[in-house]
Each structure stands twice: as C-alpha cells, then as structure tokens.
C-alpha cells in the first residue's frame, strides 16, 4: 500500500497596505494502488507579482479624464481655488498652510486640487528652509488622499513635477521632523505602484538615507521615533514586490535596524517595521542575516493579543515570508510559540491577518508533524475551514489544510468532518493559480485515507483533476497527478470511475509522463502520474486504453532511469496480452528490471520482482532472458514485505521452470528454506505463488524441496492450503505432493 505525500509550503506574500495616518504631535509625528503522494506548497509567487505590476502599469498611465470630478463629487469652493492658485503662483507661503488646513479632513477635495502647476510650485518651495515644513504638510495631505482614494495620478503628478529630488535632499540633511514628513511622503508616492517604485529608486541616495534614519532611535531612547518609523514605512512601500529594492536595502543593513525598531514601544513603529520586514525578506541576503538577530522571537511576541491588531497582522506577514523555504526559521517560530497565536488570528483576527496567519501556519507545518499537531489541537481545522467560504485567504487556508492532512489519518478525518471536501473540489476550477494549487494539494493529501478517497470522488473531483493535468502551471499538473494516484491507490471502484467520468484522463496522464523532466515535470510529479497509469492498467477495461494511448515508451524510458513506479507500470501492462509482453521485452524491459532488482530502493526491487513475474508468465523466451535475476529474487524472499516476497516467488516459479541451471542457482541461494518460511505468512493470492515456485524447483531439485518441506509445521501449512476451499490452490498443492512422491501431508 503505497501513497504519495506532498507537503505544502506557501508562496511569499507581496501585499502593500494603506495605513491610517494620524497626527501624533505638534511636531508632525505620524501614524501609519500503492503510494501516497503527500504535498508542501513551494516557491515565491513571482508570476502573481508581475501580474500585479502589469495592472499597476495600466493604472499608472495618466488618464485624460483624471481631473474630471466623479458624479456627485463636491466642487472646489472659491476660497480653495483661490488658495490653490496662490500656491501655484508661489506668491504667498501662507496660502500653503491655509490650503493644508482646509483639505486635511476632505480627501475628495484634496485629490481634486492636485495639478501639475500646484505640484511644480510645491517642489520648488521645498528648497527654501523657511517654507519647507508647511509644504511637506500639504504634500502629506495630498498624497494621503491619493493613497486613500486609490488615485495613483496624485503620486504620478508629484513625481512628474520633481518632488522626489528635494525630498531626497531633506532625508539626508533636513531637520528630524522634516525627515519624518519626507519619508512618509515617499512611502505614499510608491504605494501600490511598481512604476513609481522604480522612479523613486532612481534617486539612489534615498536608500542610504532611509536606512540611516532607522538608526536614529533605539529601545533605550525611544522618545523621537517619528523619523525611524516613517523611514520604515517608506522602505515597506519601496520593497513591496520589488526584489531589487529589497536587495539594496538588505545590503545597506536595513534588516537588522528594522529588527531593532520592533522593540520600540510604539504600535506605529512596530507595524511599519514588521511590514517592511515582510517584503524585505524576499531578498536572500535579508533572509540569511535574520539568523544573527532576535527578530524572529520578537515577531512571534508581536502576535500576542496585547498588541494592536495591525501590528500582529504585519508580524504574521513577516513570519509567513520568513518561514517560506526555511525549515530552520519555521522551527524557530514554532519553538517561540507562534502556532497558537497564529491559529487565534485565523479565528478572530482582521481579514488580512487571517490570510497571513493561514499562510504562515502552512509554512510552519511543512514537514513538521509536531507543529501540525499543535495547530490541530489549537483548533486550526475549523478556523481554516471557515476561510474557504470567505473572499480572502482561500489559497492559504487550502495549503495549510493540505499540510495538516499530510501523513495523519486522524487529522484527515477531522478535516473531512469540517465539511470542506466539496468546497475544495470546487476550488480546483478556480481562476486563481494559488487557489488551484492549494485545492489540488489538499485533495492529494486527503486522498490516502481509505474512507475519504471514495467521498472525494463522489464529490466530483475526477473530472476537474483530469483537466488540471493540462494546466499551464507545472506544480498544478504534478499535484493533480498525485491526487489521482492517491484516489486510485488500492481502489478499483475509483479507478474505473476515473476511466468513465474523465475520458481525457489517460491521454492527459500519458502526456505528463511524455513531457518528463524536459517539460519541467519533476520526479515527484512523474511518479504519481506513472502510478495512476499503472493502477488503470491493472483493470480490465482501462488497460487497453493505457497501452493504446502510448504509455509504453515513456514508461520504459523511466524504467531505464530506475523509477520504481515504471516497474509497476510494466507489471500491470504485461498481465493481459502476450504481444505486449513481447513488445516490452524487445525494448529491453527485462534487462532493466533485472538491474532494478539491485536497487537501493526497496520499493523498486519489489515492483521489479512483480514486473518480472508478469513478464515471464507463459513466456519461455522472456523467462530465459531473466535467468540472471534468480539470486536477486531469492534475496527479496528475505524482506519484511510479504507482497514483495510473494511476487519474487512468482517470478522464481516462472524463471526456474525453463531448466536446471536457474533451479540450481535458486537452491544454492537458499530459496527452498526461504519459501518454506513464507508458508504461514502468505496472503490468499500469494499461497499459490509459493506452491508454484516449489513445483518448478522440484523438477531437478526435488531433494532440496523435500528437505525444506519435511517438518511438521511445513506439512501442516501445506495441508491447510490443500483444504482451504480454493480449488486451484488445492490442485497445485496436490501436484506438488505428487511430484515429491514421499511427502505425506
């Protein structure tokens, strides 16, 4: 019984957030049949990031209608128009302060007042020290409004009219409160705009200035945290989905300084630092430098309910990305008690926290049964199941449930009882890539359970899984193959259902196997695909379809490469037709099977023995080709696997029948005694194979067989075989006794 296992590790997330901003002080501090394929979701979702970038590029294009007010929008009053005109003309600095005061509480009006003339004038006024702070405050109001109303044209206009250069100068040489404001504005300019991220990053001095600002505060002296917390905000928005910017900040030492900022007793600073770390850690340099700090324990601490929900949300996001591709970090998170508060966030946290926490749980449970057990004990199954009916966090919840299910029949039952099976099957057809991946992974890891696999098929999983074998995403193809392999494993009803319910299933599986590594399919994806074909070939109706679809050549290629499942495929393809055996033998299948008997993989040796049994049944030429396998087959009789030993006995029965030489080789290797030892252990189908092996050996080695069966226990077992009610077994047992002559039962 061999099921395939997939452990799921989730992608890194690349969200940026609009944080509520509020004035904190008068100085301008701001807030912001046989093998389980079990799975673990892997990889950074760069494709999704790029999709978001393309959308943002479209969004960043200036719109000819951008200045037109929406229906029902408030018109600009005469006083606001007059103030804006004065600012545009640069005539009165006092107009800047007055305009800021009027727009501060009205985002709609703030967006409407933005123009090239206004921003160009403000950029010029930033050069004058006496005017600078008032200008910065107005820019904060305008860019906050752009972020709040998702009007990227506000940021575009500011950048187009030269605001970034003066802001960069202020970061490096301005007063602390001015640096704080400048950093906050830069963060707004980059918000959810890859195009603007690149434009701001073009002013390279900004990187070092922002990192330097992070170091202006410490846990021992947290009084003036404003510049540091807004620098973290700017870094956050500069690094969202931007690997190059992340790498630059990491090289300048931002990772360690952000970790220190987490210790400041300010929810704004903690939120900004955690948000920045979430995206900065897309950089391999940043991820590796974390190990030398206490950042992970601190992030775990921020998950506790005593901290603001926004802080815990971003801490969960940072931990999610840090646990991706790092078992060491995931283990450290578990050690510092992250599992239970993550489950609590999935249950009761803000929507984004639920999503991040589900993804973090997925990554922490990857390959860690203790973490999975702790999560289940904390109520993760019901909490994650609840996300499947929400419009967010679906992919993360599916992946986490997949890892909970992996290798645990108890948790598989708990997940099934949470009534998520049909919802997971429905998500197989999702238009979202990560959701399809998660759904396929969850079904793959639930399918090994003998009672659940039939329910999954009843829920209609086979047709969409077959469709996923044609998906453009390689991981989805592999997981769909794994799910199908597990659903078919040791289950004739499901296998035949797949044949009837999904007409394209067999050609699609063959196509996956044909693609192989050249098509990007890993061994972990090929093995379940071949296994599924082997299960289909074991059934009467599908067997011919598998062969006719061209499964033979790619399976033989994988057999040559030493893949165990390929031997199982040969075993099940060769049981029906002599011409198929001949065709396979002509392509050196027997040579490769004999070689596989010496593999270090126990399963490969077992499947090779079964394939040789079927390939040599009723075929003297094939049996003659396989004579060199005899010593290795005798070795397999010693294994703990009864199925492997029985198949080896069947192969020996066929091969030793061809002459005295293979019989002598088998006896010299100790086959008679080993076969006798199997008599009390054999299954109902294996009993006949043992008796047939004795009959073949007795042709020229009757004395050795007689000696092995002369004991009272051996005779008693043979008598049980004879009297079992199995007519064919009775006939073969009598034939053996007759051949030996002096053996009396």
N, C-alpha and C positions, 0 to 999 in steps of 0.2 A: 504494500500500500504506500504509494509514493506521491506526495502532494508538493506543489511548488509554492514557494514563500517569497513574498515581496514586502520589504519594509519601506515605509514611505517617509521621505524627508521633504519638507516643503521648500518651495522657492523663497528667495529673499523678497521682501516687500519693498515697494518703492512709492509709497504714498507721501504726498505733501499735504499739510493741513493749514487752514486759515485759523489762526489763534485769535481769540478775543483779545483786544488790546485795550488797556485802560490806563489812564494817567495815575501813577502811584505816588507822585510827589511833585512839588512845585519845581523841582529841578529837571523834571522830564523823565523819570524812570518809568518804563513801560512794561505792560504785561503781555504776555503772548502764550489508466486505472491506476495511476500509480504515483504521482509525485505532487506534493503541494508546492505550488509556486506562491510563496508569501511575499509581500512587497515593501519599500521605504522611499516617499516622493523625493526626487532629487533635482538639483540644478537651479541656477538663478534664471528667473523668467525674463531674459533679455528681450525676447520677441515681444512680450507684452509691453515692456518699457518702450521699445521702439514704436509700437503701435500708438502708445500714448503720445510719444513725441511727434509722430506724424499728425495726429489730431491737433496737437497744440500748434504745430506749424501753420495749419489751416486757420486755427483760431487766432494766431498772432498776425495774420495778414490784415493790413488796415482795411477797414470797411468804409465804402463811400457813404454809408448811412450811419456811421458811428456817432456822429454828432446829433442825429435826429432823436428827439425825446420819444420815449415809448408812449403809447396811448394812455392818457390819464396821468402822465408824469407832471409834476409841478413845474411851471415855467420859472425861469430866473426872474427874481424881482429886480426892480430898477436899481435898488441900492447895491445888490450883489453884482449886477452887471457893471455898475459904475466902479465898484471896488476892484473888480477883475480888470477893468480897462486901465485903472491907475497902476495896478501891478504890472500889467503888460507893458505899459509905457515907462515903467521904472521911475515914476515921478514922486511917489510917496511910499516910503518904507512902512509908515503907519498903516497903510492900506493892507499890507500883508497880514499883520496881526488882526486887524478888523475882519478881514475875509476869513481867516482861520477860525475866528470865534463864531462867525455866522454859519460856517459849513461843518463845524465839529460834530454836530449831532444829526446831520442830514446827509446820508451817503448819496442819495439820488442827486441832490443839488451839487455835491462835491464832484461827482463824475461829470455832470453837465457843464461845469465851469472850465474843465480841462481843455486847453487848446495849445497849439504849437507856440503861439505868441506868449501865453502865460508861462509855460514851462521854460521857454528860452530865456525869458526875463528872470525867472527864479534861479536858473542855473548860473546866470551872470551875477546875480546878487549874492550867491554863496561865496564869492571871492572876497567880499567885504566883511571883516570880522564883526563889525557892529551890527550888521543886518542878519548875520548867519543864523542865529538861533530861531528868530521869528520865521525865517524862510524854511528852516528844517521842520518846524512845527506844522507849517502849512503843507509841506510835502508829505509829512506823516498822514495828515488828514486825507489828502487826495489819494495817496497810494493805498491807505487802509480801505478807502471807499472802493477803489478798483478791485482789491482782493475780495472784499465783502460781497460785491455785486458781480464778481467774476467778469469784470471788464478789463481784459488784458490790454486794451488800447490805451488805458491810463499809463501803464508801465511802458508801453511802446513809445508813447508820446514823450514821456520823461527821458527815456534813453536816447531817442532820436534828437532831442534838443540839448544834449550834452550835460545831463545831470550827473552821470556816473563819475566823470573825471574829478569834479570838485568834491564829491562825496569821498572818493578815494583819498584825496589830499587831507580831508578832515579826519579820516580814520587814522592817519599816520601822525598828524601834528595838531589836531584840534583839542579843545577842552574836553574833559571827560563827558559832560552832559551832551556836548555836540557829537562826540564819537558815538555815544549811545544812540542818538537820533539817526545819525548817518547809517549805522549798522542796521537799524530797524528798517529804514527806507530801502536799503539794498536788498534786504530779505524780501520785502514786498515786491520789488522790481523783478525778482527771479521767480516769484511764486507761480507754480504750475505752468512754467513756460521754458521749455528747453532752449528755445531760440534766445530768450533773454538771459538765461544762464550763461550761454556762450558769449553773449555780448558783454556782460558784466565781467566774466572771467578773462576777457581780452585785456582788461586793466589788471595786469598780473600782480601789481603791488598790493592789491586788495587782499590776497591770500595771506601774506605775512602779517599785514596789519590786523586782520581779524584774529589770527592765532595769537598775536601779541596781546590783543585786548582780552582774550580768555584768561591770560595770566595776571590781570590787574586785580584779581580778587582771590581770596583763599578762605578756607574754612575757619582759620584763626582770626581773619579780619574781613568779615562778610559785609561790612557797612555799605560800601558803594558797589553794589553788584550790577548796576544798570548796564555799563558798557560791556561787561563779560556776557551777561545773559542775552543781550541783543546781538552780540557777535555770534553767539551760538545759534540764534535764530537765523541770521544771515547764512551761516555755514549750513544749517539744516536745509534751507531752500536752494542753496547753490549745489548741494550734493544729491538732491532727490533724483534718482535715476541717472545720475551722471558719474560714471566710473572715473573719468579722467580728473574731474574736480575733486572727487573723493581721494584719489591717489595723491594729488598735490597737497591737500590738507594733511593727509597722513604723514607725508614726508617732512612736513614742517612741524610735526609734533602735536597736532590738534587732538589726537586720540587721548593722550594722557591728560591734557588740560581739560578736556570735556569730562573725563572721569572725575577729576577733582571738583569740577563745577557741580557734579551730582551731590556733593557733600554739603553744599551751601544750603542753609535753612530757608530756601525761597522756592515756592512751588513753581514760579515762572522760570527761574534758572534751572531747576531740575527738569521741567518739561522740555525746555529748549535743548538742554544738553542731551537728554535721552533721545529726543527727536533727531538731533544731529548725528548722534552715535548710530542710530538705526541705519542711516544712509551712508555714513562714512565707512561703516564696516562692510560695505560692498567691496572696499579695497582690501586686497590680500595683505598689504602692509599694515593697514589698520587692524585687521583681524589678528594678525600674528603679534602685534605689540600689546594687545589687550592682556595677554597672559602674564605680563610683568607688572600688572596693576591689580587693584582690588575693585575694578569697575564692575565685573560680573556680580560679586556679592552685593555691591551697592545697588545695582539694578534690581536684583532679587528683593532687596529690602524695600524698594520703592513700590513693589506690588502690593504691599500691605494696605488694608483699608484705611489706615490712619493718614495716608497720603491722598492728595487730591486725585479725583478720577482721571483728569487729563495727564497727570504725572504718571500714574500707573499704566495708562494706555500707551504712552510713548516708551515706558520701560519695557512693557511686554513686546512692543515692536522691535526694540533694540535687541532683546533676548532672542526673539524669533530669528533675526538675521544672524546673530552670533552662533546660534545652535545649528544653523544650516551648514552642512559639510564639515562640522567639527564635533565629533563624538566627545572630545576632551572637554569642550566648553559645555556641551549638553550635560555631561556627567557632573560638571561643577555646579551647574544650575540646580540639578536635582539634589546635590549634596547640600546646597544652601536653601533648600525648602521651597523651590519655585513652583512645584507641581500643584499643591493645594491652592495657593492664591491664584494661579492661572485658571484652575477649574472654577474658582469663585468668580473670576472676571467673565468667563464664558457664561456663567449663570446670570450674573447680576450687573455686569459692567456696562459702560456705554457701548453703543453699537460697534464702533471701531475697536474698542478693547476686546469685545467678544471675538472679532475676526483675528486680531493679532494674537490673542491668547490661544485660540484654537490652533493657529499655525505654529506657535511656539510649543504647544503640547505635542503636536505632530513630530516636530524635530527632536524634542527631548525624549520621546518614546521610541525613536528609531533605534532598533537593536537593543533596547534596554527593557527587559521584561519587568524589572523592579519598578521603573518609572511608570510603565503601563499599569502595573498592579496598583500602585499608589494613586494614579489618576482614576482608575475604575472605583477604588474604594472611596474617593472623594466625590463621586457622583458624575464623572466625566461623560459616561454613556448617555444619560438623559440630557445633560446640558448640551452636548454636541448634537444629539439627535434633534433638539429643539432648533438649532441653527439651520437645519435643512429646509425648514419652512419659511425662513427669513430671506429677504432680498440681498443679504450680505453674508460673507463668511462661509458660503456653501462649500467652496473648494477646500478651504482649510478644515472644515468640520469633516468632510468626507475623508480627507487624508489622515486626520487624527483618528477617526473611527477605523480606518484601514490598519493603522499601527496598533490600535487597541485589540483588534481582532487577530492580529498575526500570532499564530502559534498557541492560541489559548482557546480551547473549546468552550470553557466557562464564559469567557468574555464574548465569544461569538454568539452564544445563546442569549446573553444579556443584550447585545446589540440587536439581535433578531426580535427579542421581546419589546424593544423600544419602537418597533413598527416602522423601521426605516427602509426595509427591503425594496418596496415598490417605489419609494421616492428615489432611492439610489439608482434603480433601473431607469427611472425617468430621466435622471441626470446624465445617463450615458449618451443621450441625444442632445445635450446642451450645446449651444453655440459657443460657449466659453471653453477655451482649451484646458485651463486648470481644473475646471469642474468635471470635464470628461475624464481627465487623468485621475482625479480623486475618486470618481464613481467606479471606474474600472479597477482601481486598486482596492477599493473596499470590497467589491464583489469577489475579486480574486482571493482576498484573504478570508472572506466568509465562506467561500465555496468548499474548502476542505471538510467542513463539518458534514457528516453523512446525512443528518436530518434536515439541514438547512439547504443543501445544494438543490434538492428537489423543489423546495419552496421558491428558490431563486428562479428556476426555470419556469415554474408556474406563474411567476410574476412577469414573464415575457422578456427575460434577459437575452435569450439566444440570438434573436434577430438583430438587436442593436449591437451586441458584441461582435457578431459577424460583420456588421457594417463598419465597426471601428477597426477591423483588420485592414481596411482600405484608407484609414485616416492618414492625413499628411504627416502627422506627428508620430515619430518613431516610438516614443515611450508609450503612447496610447496603443499602438499596434502590439507592443510587447505585453502590456498589461491585459489587453483583450485576449491575447493568446493564452496567457497564464490563467485567466478566469475560465476560459473554455476548457483548458486542460484539467483544471480542478473540478469543474462541473461534470466532466465526462469520466473522471477517475473512478474506476470500480463501480460504474453506474450505467448499466446497459440502457435503462429507460431514458436517461438524459442524453446519452449518445445518439440513440435513434431519434429522439426528439430534435436534436440539432440537425440531423440529416433531413428530416421532413420539414422543419419550421424555417430553416435558413438555407435555401437552395444554393446560395453563393458561398456557403461556409467552406466547403472542401477546396474549391478553386482559390479562395482567398487565403486559406492556410498554406496551400502549396505555394502561392505567390510570395508569402512571407518567407518561407523556407528557401525559395529560389533566390530571393534578394540577398539573404545571408549577410555576412559582415560587409560585403561590397555595397549593400544597400543601407548600411548603418544599423542593422539589427544585431544586437549583442547576443552572446551565447545564452544569457539569461532570458532573452526573448525567443531565441530559436528553440531552446529545449522544450518549453511548453507547447510551441506550435507543432513540433515533431511528435511530442507526446499525444497531443489531441488527434493527430492523423493516425497514430498507432492505435488509439482507442477506437477510432472509427473503423480502422481496418480489421479490428477484432470482431466486428459484427457482420452478419451475412450480407445485408443489403448495401451498406456503405463501402464494403471492402473493394468491390469492383470500381466504384466511383473514385476512390482514393488512387488506385492504380491508373485508371484511365485519365485522371487529371494530371498525371506526370509526376507523381510523388517519388517514384523510384530513383531517378538520377540525383536529385538534391539530397535525398536521404543517404544514398550510397556515398556521396561526397562527404557528408558529415560523419558517416561510419568510418571512412578512411581517416578523418581527423580525430577519431576516438570518442565521439559523443555517445554516451550511453543510450540516450533516447532513440538514436538512429538504429541501434541494435534491436530495440523493442519494436521499432517500425518494421524492420526486416522480418522479425519474428512473426508479426501479425499479418504482414503482406504475403508471407510464403506458406500459410497454412492451407490455402484452398486449392490452388491450381499448380500442377506440375510445370507448366510452361513459365509461370512466374518464378518458380524456384530456379529453373534453368537459366532464365534471363538474368536473375540476380547473381547466380554462380558464375555466369560468363563474364560478369563485370567485377570479378574478384571479391564478391561479398564474403565468401568462406575464408579467404586469406585474411581479410581484415577482421573477421570475427575471431579467428584463431589468435591473431595478435592481441585482440582486446581481452582475451582470457588472462593475459599477463598484466593488465592494467592495475594501477594502484587504487582505482575506484571500484569499490565493492559492487556498487550497482551496475557498473559497466560490465564487470565479469559475469554477474548474474544474468543480465539481459543477453549477453553474448552466448551464454550457455543455452538460454531459451531459443535464441535465433538458430543456433546450430541444431538443436533438437528438431525444429520445424523444417529447416533447410535439408536435413538428411533423412527425414521421414519419407519412406517409399522411394528414395532416390539413391541407388547404389553408387552412381558416379559422384554425387556430392559427398556421400559418406566416405568414399575412397579419398577424396580431396582433403577431408577433415581428419584423417588418421593422426596427424601430428598434434591434434588437440587433446588426445587422451590423457596424458599426465596432468595437464592443467585442469581438465574436467574432474579428475579424481580429487585434486586439491579442493575444488569447490564443494565436494561432498563433506568436507570438514567444517564448513562455515556454519554459523548460527542461523542463517537464513534457510528455513525449510523449503521455501519456494525455489531458491537458487539451487539447493541440493537436489530437489526433485527434477528440476529442468536439466541439471547436469546428468542425472541418472537417465533421463530420457534420451539425451544426446549420446551417452555411452551405449545405450541399448541399440541405437541405430548404427553407430560407427563400428562397434566391435562385431557386429553381425557380418561384416564384409570379409573377415578372415582371421587366421590365428595370430597374426602379428599384433593387431590392436588389442586382441584379447589378452595376449601375454603381457603387453605393456600395461594394461589396466590392472592385472593381477599383481604384477611386480610393484605397482604404485600403491597397493593395498586397497583396491576397490571393493573386494568382496566383504571384508570386515566392515568397512565404512558404510556400505549399502545395508548390511545386516543391522548396524547401529541405528539406521534410519527407520527400520520397520515399525517401531512403536510411535514414531513421531509423524509419520507421513499423513498428509491430508487424504481425503477420499479419492481425489483425482491423482495424487502422487503415488498411491499404493500400486497402481497398475504400472507406473513407470519403473518402480523398483523391481517388480517381478519380471518385467520385460528385460531389464538390464541383466538380471540373474540368468534368464533364459539364454540371452546372447552369449554371455561368458561361459555358460555350461557347454557350448558347442565343442570347445577344445580345452576348457579349464574346469571340468566338472568336479575334479577332486578338490580344487580350491573353493568352489562354490559349496560343495557338500560340507567341507570343514566349517565354513562360515555359518552354515545354517543348521549345524548339528546340535546346538544347545537347546535346552528345553524352552527357554524364552523365545528363541527364534522360531521354533516349531509352533509354539502356541500362537505367535503373531500370524504366521502363515495360515494356520487353521482358522483364525479369525477372518483373515482375508477371504479364504475359500467360502466360509459360511456367512459372509456379510450380507448376502442378498443381491449383490452386484453380479449379474450373470457373466459379464465379460471378465471381471476380476476372478470369478470362480474358475472360468475356463483357463485363463492364463496361469493361475496358481496350480491347477491340476496338470497343466502342460509342464510346468517346472518340476513338479514332483515326479512326473513320469520320466522326464529327461534324466533326472538324477538316479532314478531306479531304487536305490537303497534308502532314500529319505522317506520316513514314515511319519505322518502327522498324527 
